[in-house]
Amino acid sequence: MSKLELTRSRNAYIIGFVLSILLTLTSFYLVQHDKFSHSLLIGSVAALALAQFGVQMFFFLHLGQEPKPRLKLATFWFMLLVVVIVVVGSLWIMNNLNYNMMASPEQMNEYMHSQDGL
């Protein structure tokens, strides 16, 4: 690596670090001083979190900065797809499991009669 490339790389890390700190401090300030409504605060912090995510991906993981076969970017999108499938699938299974574990109406009547002594 040439000295110019090292300087550019170091500057990119410094810019990413400063942006990350600013986004974190902004989120902290918004939550700490509580000057907005609850829903606006959640939206603002979520937007800042997405911006922080973008900064981390671009400046530290160097996604989108590689030459044309963008294998890192394709791998990242595949990983994101797998995570979404696992999370949504888990929530779906837990919701259906909760539904299937409920007692039937006949079992519920029998239980209430046994508890009430009828």
Protein Blocks (a to p, Z undefined) as FASTA:
>chain_A
ZZklmmmmmmmmmmmmmmmmmmmmmmmmmmmnopacfklmmmmmmmmmmmmmmmmmmmmn
ogoiacfblmklmmmmmmmmmmmmmmmmmmmmmmmmmmmmpccfklmmmmmmmmnoZZ
